[in-house]
């Protein structure tokens, strides 16, 4: 099946998926409102087989020390799948299934599957990692770049997005931008920080007078990044940054790792 960009529609919602560009969701339009920042690096890309930074690119894989390329020196960041071309497995009017086979520099054989499902008022992303022959630690997450402001039909730009969420804790961030291992009371932004939500991720983004969007997931970890003028990021994931070292999730040939996030919206 062709790996060209995919467009899904439901009601007045349109989502674009770019398999060749790291399997990312390259756009999400509700009516005239484009919610995701545009550009080859943006949209919403999958973070797999790890999320955020790995300290100095090194992690223990059983008893073996592994070294990943330092693509954000002095660390390795956001996995490898966003840098590769994905394959299209199936496309329907409102659903697409794409896959990615893990390759070097990742040391294990495995397959990542992402299902993109659109309804009139929601987008659901489900991702799984399957081990081919041996077990390995992994993480799953998504890195959406939501536009800070939305342009209406008349071209007028609305007010800045407002974030609302109630985490149980914030991971203390060290000078190296990685969690220190201490949990602290959630502090004010701006953020490039990981938060714990043990009842599941639940973050509301409101563009006043235009649209409210909720990012939810059964997972309990979310990174919020809002230090750029153009966009804000709300990133559900299966573990914290540096989690391959501190909180690894084991993928085995019998037990894949799977996670889901849903974005639901309503017009204001």
Secondary structure, DSSP 8 states (H G I E B T S, - for coil): ---S-EEEEETTEEEEEETTTTTEEEEEEETTEE-B--STT-SEEEEBS--SEEGGGEEEETTEEEE---TBTTBEESBSGGGS--EEEEE-SSEEEEEEE--TTS-S-EEEEEEEEEETTEEEEEEEEEESSS-EEE--EEEE-EESS-B-TTS-B---EEEE---SEEEEE-TTSSEEEEEE----SS-EEEEE-TT-EEEEEEETTTEEEEEEESSSEEEEE--SSSEEEEEEESS-TTHHHHS-EEE-SS--EEEEEEEEEEE-
